């Protein structure tokens, strides 16, 4: 199976110029840095110990930021390399004030490109975040005797069943990991079945928070939100925006000053979303470019990156998308850490244990249909935020998990 994978990934590489050109046209690639994906490097490797972290996209990269901040203080580490696949995830690193840390796009997992990548960067340790595992790179790391660690490993039943279609390949790869730190008890169980030898569970790294983050809130937006009765739909996917817009129309019968904030998971869908909402006779305001917000705005539609935390800081009732469709939900911890009540649909398989934990603390609420969401919001919009004690407890829990993981990997 590994041989077949090598053949298939080489075919992907052969067609990669066409794929990259299409992605450039769609503005999904950095025009100056796309060459990193085909084995050319735009940053320099400094001498000394280098830790390398790879995560697929925004969620994975955000989850390791608190850990990266702690590693930056370690004088024995000279450089930290973070790789990811998406343009949006690169923006996360650009906005942080990190001295030792650099970002590169992850190269196509062809054997010769993977070897070139490792020969250039020479990592002392390699960390794969969540479930992002690339066979050629794992094999090349192992052959070079570079420790491979799975960080916050997430293996759902669906992922496990997919791996088990190729049991020999799964054992071949997972047995090469020196250490697997799982994100849940379920993941720990599945990792062992897949062939991982050293599996530990300290808690989900996504409970931890950055110590150095500064949230910049636009003054005009803040003042506007404080005048309104607002709720937020974040990380929404196709069809969920319309669902939330129809909820807005029902709620507006009671709350004349209602504002619904929608933050789509993928901002490249923004034109389609806007047209769909305008067809419902709703007044839409785009976050970018900056314009004066009209008082009769129904939907504040966020079409820029990095606004989620500033919205959560003010708006305390949040519906998290990816949960009404067959996607598995989005991570609710960020909203919970900012004192938000979190509403979600029934499809939360990606974060089932986290949602269960938050439910016990009366932080998260499952909605089964549109009327249910409308009725819950009617009850919660008039209530105060949940206690500061709950926020403090979640923060302390995150700090403990972060320290245990830090001590384990260093």
C-alpha positions as CSV (number, residue, x, y, z in Angstrom):
1,X,0.0,0.0,0.0
2,X,2.9,2.4,0.8
3,X,4.2,1.8,-2.8
4,X,0.8,2.6,-4.3
5,X,0.7,5.8,-2.2
6,X,4.1,6.8,-3.5
7,X,2.9,6.4,-7.1
8,X,-0.3,8.4,-6.5
9,X,1.5,11.3,-4.8
10,X,3.9,11.5,-7.7
11,X,0.9,11.8,-10.0
12,X,-0.4,14.6,-7.8
13,X,3.0,16.3,-8.1
14,X,2.9,16.0,-11.9
15,X,-0.4,17.9,-12.0
16,X,0.5,20.3,-9.2
17,X,1.4,23.3,-11.5
18,X,-2.2,23.2,-12.8
19,X,-3.6,22.8,-9.3
20,X,-1.5,25.7,-8.0
21,X,-2.5,28.0,-10.9
22,X,-6.2,27.4,-10.2
23,X,-5.7,28.1,-6.5
24,X,-3.7,31.3,-7.3
25,X,-6.6,32.5,-9.5
26,X,-9.0,31.7,-6.6
27,X,-6.6,33.6,-4.2
28,X,-6.0,30.5,-2.1
29,X,-2.3,30.7,-2.5
30,X,0.4,33.3,-1.7
31,X,1.8,34.4,-5.0
32,X,5.3,34.9,-3.6
33,X,5.4,31.8,-1.4
34,X,3.6,29.0,-3.3
35,X,7.0,27.7,-4.4
36,X,7.4,26.4,-0.8
37,X,4.9,23.7,-1.7
38,X,7.1,22.3,-4.4
39,X,10.3,22.2,-2.3
40,X,11.8,25.7,-2.5
41,X,12.3,27.6,0.8
42,X,11.9,31.4,1.4
43,X,13.2,31.4,5.0
44,X,16.7,30.6,6.3
45,X,17.6,27.8,8.7
46,X,19.6,29.1,11.6
47,X,22.2,26.8,13.3
48,X,21.3,24.8,16.4
49,X,18.3,22.9,17.6
50,X,15.1,23.2,15.5
51,X,11.6,22.0,16.5
52,X,9.2,21.4,13.6
53,X,5.4,21.5,14.0
54,X,3.0,20.7,11.2
55,X,-0.8,21.3,11.3
56,X,-3.3,21.3,8.4
57,X,-5.0,24.7,8.9
58,X,-6.2,27.4,11.2
59,X,-7.6,25.3,14.0
60,X,-4.5,23.1,14.3
61,X,-2.1,26.1,14.3
62,X,-4.1,28.0,16.8
63,X,-4.2,25.1,19.2
64,X,-0.3,25.0,19.4
65,X,0.3,28.7,19.8
66,X,0.4,28.6,23.7
67,X,2.9,25.7,23.4
68,X,5.0,27.6,20.9
69,X,5.1,30.6,23.2
70,X,6.5,28.4,26.0
71,X,9.0,26.8,23.7
72,X,10.2,30.3,22.6
73,X,11.4,30.9,26.2
74,X,13.5,27.7,26.1
75,X,17.1,28.8,25.5
76,X,18.2,25.3,24.2
77,X,15.8,25.7,21.2
78,X,17.3,28.0,18.5
79,X,14.5,27.9,15.9
80,X,10.9,26.8,15.6
81,X,9.4,25.9,12.2
82,X,5.7,25.7,11.7
83,X,4.2,24.4,8.4
84,X,0.6,24.3,7.3
85,X,-1.4,23.8,4.1
86,X,-3.6,26.8,3.9
87,X,-3.2,30.6,3.3
88,X,-5.5,31.5,6.2
89,X,-3.3,29.6,8.7
90,X,-0.2,31.5,7.6
91,X,-2.0,34.8,8.6
92,X,-2.2,33.4,12.2
93,X,1.6,33.2,12.5
94,X,2.1,36.6,10.7
95,X,0.1,38.4,13.4
96,X,2.1,37.0,16.3
97,X,5.2,38.5,17.8
98,X,7.4,35.4,17.9
99,X,11.2,35.8,17.7
100,X,12.3,32.2,17.0
101,X,9.3,31.0,15.0
102,X,8.9,31.0,11.2
103,X,6.2,29.7,8.9
104,X,6.5,27.8,5.7
105,X,3.9,26.0,3.6
106,X,4.0,22.3,3.8
107,X,5.5,20.7,0.6
108,X,3.8,18.0,-1.4
109,X,4.6,14.7,0.2
110,X,6.7,13.2,-2.7
111,X,9.7,11.3,-1.5
112,X,12.3,13.5,-3.1
113,X,10.7,16.7,-2.0
114,X,10.2,15.4,1.5
115,X,13.9,14.4,1.6
116,X,14.9,17.8,0.3
117,X,12.8,19.5,3.0
118,X,14.3,17.4,5.8
119,X,17.9,17.8,4.5
120,X,17.4,21.6,4.5
121,X,15.6,22.1,7.9
122,X,17.2,19.1,9.8
123,X,14.6,19.2,12.7
124,X,15.7,17.8,16.1
125,X,12.0,16.7,16.7
126,X,9.0,16.6,14.4
127,X,5.4,17.2,15.7
128,X,2.3,16.4,13.7
129,X,-0.8,18.1,15.1
130,X,-4.3,16.5,15.3
131,X,-4.5,13.9,12.5
132,X,-2.2,15.4,9.9
133,X,0.0,12.5,8.9
134,X,2.0,12.2,5.7
135,X,3.5,8.8,4.9
136,X,6.6,9.7,3.0
137,X,7.7,12.3,5.5
138,X,7.0,10.1,8.5
139,X,9.1,7.3,6.9
140,X,11.9,9.7,6.0
141,X,11.9,11.1,9.5
142,X,12.1,7.6,11.0
143,X,14.9,6.6,8.7
144,X,16.9,9.7,9.9
145,X,16.2,8.7,13.5
146,X,14.4,12.0,14.1
147,X,11.8,11.6,17.0
148,X,8.2,11.9,15.6
149,X,5.5,13.0,18.0
150,X,1.7,13.2,17.4
151,X,0.4,16.2,19.3
152,X,-3.2,16.5,20.4
153,X,-3.9,13.4,18.2
154,X,-7.5,13.2,17.1
155,X,-8.8,9.9,15.7
156,X,-12.5,9.7,15.5
157,X,-14.5,6.5,14.7
158,X,-14.8,7.7,11.1
159,X,-11.1,8.4,10.9
160,X,-10.3,5.0,12.5
161,X,-12.5,3.1,10.0
162,X,-10.8,5.0,7.1
163,X,-7.3,4.0,8.4
164,X,-8.5,0.4,8.9
165,X,-9.2,0.0,5.2
166,X,-5.3,-0.1,5.0
167,X,-4.3,-1.9,8.2
168,X,-0.8,-2.7,7.1
169,X,-0.1,1.0,6.2
170,X,-1.6,2.2,9.5
171,X,0.6,-0.1,11.6
172,X,3.6,0.8,9.4
173,X,3.1,4.5,10.0
174,X,1.8,4.8,13.6
175,X,4.5,2.4,14.9
176,X,7.1,4.9,13.8
177,X,5.8,7.6,16.3
178,X,8.0,7.8,19.4
179,X,5.1,9.4,21.3
180,X,1.4,10.0,20.7
181,X,-0.4,12.5,22.9
182,X,-4.1,12.1,22.3
183,X,-6.8,14.7,22.5
184,X,-9.3,12.4,24.1
185,X,-9.8,9.0,25.6
186,X,-11.5,7.8,22.4
187,X,-8.5,8.9,20.4
188,X,-6.2,7.1,22.8
189,X,-8.1,3.9,22.3
190,X,-8.1,4.2,18.5
191,X,-4.4,5.1,18.3
192,X,-3.4,2.0,20.1
193,X,-5.5,-0.1,17.8
194,X,-3.9,1.6,14.8
195,X,-0.4,0.5,15.9
196,X,0.9,3.3,18.1
197,X,3.1,2.0,20.9
198,X,3.5,4.9,23.3
199,X,0.1,6.7,23.7
200,X,-0.7,9.1,26.6
201,X,-3.6,11.4,27.4
202,X,-3.2,14.6,29.5
203,X,-6.2,16.5,28.1
204,X,-7.0,18.5,25.0
205,X,-4.4,21.1,24.1
206,X,-7.2,23.3,22.8
207,X,-8.1,24.1,26.4
208,X,-4.9,26.2,26.7
209,X,-4.7,29.9,25.9
210,X,-2.1,32.2,24.6
211,X,-0.4,34.3,27.3
212,X,0.5,37.1,24.9
213,X,-2.5,37.6,22.7
214,X,-3.8,41.1,22.5
215,X,-7.3,41.6,21.2
216,X,-7.8,44.7,19.1
217,X,-11.5,45.7,18.9
218,X,-12.6,48.3,16.4
219,X,-14.0,51.2,18.4
220,X,-16.9,51.9,16.1
221,X,-17.8,48.2,15.9
222,X,-17.6,47.9,19.7
223,X,-19.9,50.9,20.3
224,X,-22.3,49.6,17.7
225,X,-22.5,46.1,19.3
226,X,-23.0,47.5,22.8
227,X,-26.1,49.4,21.5
228,X,-27.6,46.3,20.0
229,X,-29.1,43.0,21.3
230,X,-26.6,40.7,19.4
231,X,-25.8,37.1,18.9
232,X,-23.1,35.5,16.7
233,X,-23.1,32.5,14.3
234,X,-19.4,31.5,13.9
235,X,-17.6,29.0,11.7
236,X,-20.7,28.5,9.6
237,X,-20.8,26.3,6.5
238,X,-23.1,26.1,3.5
239,X,-26.8,26.4,4.4
240,X,-26.1,27.3,8.0
241,X,-26.0,31.0,7.2
242,X,-29.6,30.9,5.8
243,X,-30.6,28.9,8.9
244,X,-29.3,31.6,11.1
245,X,-30.8,34.4,9.0
246,X,-34.3,32.8,9.3
247,X,-33.7,32.6,13.1
248,X,-32.9,36.3,13.0
249,X,-36.2,37.1,11.3
250,X,-38.1,35.2,14.0
251,X,-36.2,36.8,16.9
252,X,-36.6,40.3,15.4
253,X,-40.3,40.2,16.2
254,X,-39.4,40.5,19.8
255,X,-36.0,42.3,19.6
256,X,-36.3,45.3,17.3
257,X,-32.7,46.2,17.9
258,X,-31.4,42.7,17.1
259,X,-28.1,42.2,15.3
260,X,-26.9,38.9,14.0
261,X,-23.1,38.5,13.4
262,X,-22.1,35.8,10.9
263,X,-18.5,34.6,10.6
264,X,-18.3,32.0,7.8
265,X,-15.7,29.3,8.1
266,X,-14.6,30.0,4.5
267,X,-14.7,33.7,3.5
268,X,-14.3,32.9,-0.2
269,X,-18.0,32.1,0.0
270,X,-18.9,35.6,1.1
271,X,-20.5,36.8,-2.2
272,X,-22.9,33.8,-2.3
273,X,-23.8,34.2,1.3
274,X,-24.5,37.9,0.9
275,X,-26.8,37.3,-2.1
276,X,-28.6,34.6,-0.3
277,X,-29.3,36.8,2.8
278,X,-30.3,39.8,0.7
279,X,-32.9,37.7,-1.0
280,X,-34.5,37.4,2.4
281,X,-34.8,41.2,2.5
282,X,-32.2,41.6,5.2
283,X,-29.8,44.5,5.5
284,X,-26.2,43.3,5.2
285,X,-23.1,45.1,6.4
286,X,-19.7,43.7,5.3
287,X,-16.9,43.9,7.8
288,X,-14.4,44.9,5.1
289,X,-13.9,47.4,3.6
290,X,-14.5,49.7,6.5
291,X,-17.7,51.8,6.2
292,X,-20.1,53.4,8.6
293,X,-22.5,50.8,10.0
294,X,-26.1,51.7,9.3
295,X,-28.5,51.6,12.3
296,X,-30.9,49.3,10.4
297,X,-28.3,46.6,9.8
298,X,-29.6,43.1,10.4
299,X,-26.6,41.0,9.6
300,X,-23.0,42.0,10.2
301,X,-21.1,39.7,7.8
302,X,-17.4,39.1,8.6
303,X,-15.3,38.7,5.5
304,X,-11.9,39.2,7.0
305,X,-9.6,37.1,9.2
306,X,-8.8,37.4,12.9
307,X,-12.1,38.9,14.1
308,X,-13.5,36.0,16.0
309,X,-11.9,36.7,19.4
310,X,-12.9,40.4,19.3
311,X,-16.5,39.4,18.6
312,X,-16.6,36.8,21.3
313,X,-15.2,39.4,23.7
314,X,-18.4,41.4,23.4
315,X,-21.1,39.1,22.0
316,X,-21.9,36.3,24.6
317,X,-24.3,34.1,22.7
318,X,-22.6,32.1,20.0
319,X,-23.9,29.4,17.6
320,X,-21.1,27.3,16.3
321,X,-21.5,26.0,12.7
322,X,-20.4,22.8,11.1
323,X,-22.8,21.1,13.5
324,X,-26.1,21.2,11.4
325,X,-24.4,19.5,8.5
326,X,-22.5,16.3,8.3
327,X,-19.2,17.9,9.2
328,X,-18.5,17.0,12.8
329,X,-18.7,20.5,14.4
330,X,-16.1,23.1,15.3
331,X,-14.1,23.6,18.4
332,X,-16.2,25.4,21.1
333,X,-13.4,26.1,23.5
334,X,-12.4,29.6,22.3
335,X,-16.0,30.9,22.7
336,X,-16.3,29.2,26.1
337,X,-13.0,30.8,27.3
338,X,-14.4,34.2,26.5
339,X,-17.5,33.6,28.6
340,X,-19.9,32.8,25.8
341,X,-22.8,30.5,25.8
342,X,-22.3,28.0,23.0
343,X,-25.2,26.7,20.9
344,X,-24.6,23.8,18.4
345,X,-26.4,21.4,16.2
346,X,-26.4,17.5,16.6
347,X,-23.4,16.8,14.5
348,X,-20.4,17.3,16.9
349,X,-18.4,14.1,16.5
350,X,-15.1,16.0,16.1
351,X,-15.4,17.5,19.6
352,X,-17.9,15.2,21.4
353,X,-15.9,15.0,24.7
354,X,-15.3,18.7,24.8
355,X,-18.9,19.5,24.3
356,X,-19.8,16.9,26.9
357,X,-17.5,18.6,29.4
358,X,-19.0,22.1,28.6
359,X,-22.5,20.8,28.9
360,X,-21.8,19.7,32.5
361,X,-20.7,23.2,33.2
362,X,-23.9,24.6,31.6
363,X,-21.9,26.4,28.9
364,X,-23.0,24.5,25.8
365,X,-26.6,23.8,24.5
366,X,-27.6,21.4,21.8
367,X,-30.3,22.6,19.3
368,X,-32.3,20.2,17.2
369,X,-34.0,22.6,14.8
370,X,-34.5,26.2,14.0
371,X,-37.4,26.8,16.4
372,X,-35.4,25.3,19.2
373,X,-32.5,27.7,18.5
374,X,-34.9,30.6,18.3
375,X,-36.5,29.7,21.7
376,X,-33.2,29.2,23.4
377,X,-31.9,32.5,22.2
378,X,-35.1,34.2,23.4
379,X,-34.4,33.0,26.9
380,X,-30.6,33.7,26.9
381,X,-30.4,37.1,25.2
382,X,-31.9,38.8,28.3
383,X,-29.7,36.9,30.7
384,X,-26.3,37.9,32.1
385,X,-23.2,36.0,31.1
386,X,-22.3,32.8,33.1
387,X,-20.0,33.3,36.0
388,X,-16.4,34.4,36.0
389,X,-15.7,31.4,38.1
390,X,-16.5,29.1,35.2
391,X,-14.1,31.0,32.9
392,X,-11.4,30.8,35.6
393,X,-11.8,27.1,36.0
394,X,-11.5,26.5,32.3
395,X,-8.4,28.6,32.2
396,X,-6.8,26.7,35.0
397,X,-7.6,23.4,33.4
398,X,-6.0,24.6,30.2
399,X,-2.8,25.7,32.0
400,X,-2.4,22.3,33.7
401,X,-2.8,20.5,30.3
402,X,-0.3,22.8,28.7
403,X,2.3,22.3,31.4
404,X,2.0,18.5,31.3
405,X,2.4,18.4,27.5
406,X,5.4,20.9,27.6
407,X,7.2,18.8,30.2
408,X,6.5,15.6,28.2
409,X,7.9,16.8,24.9
410,X,11.0,18.7,26.2
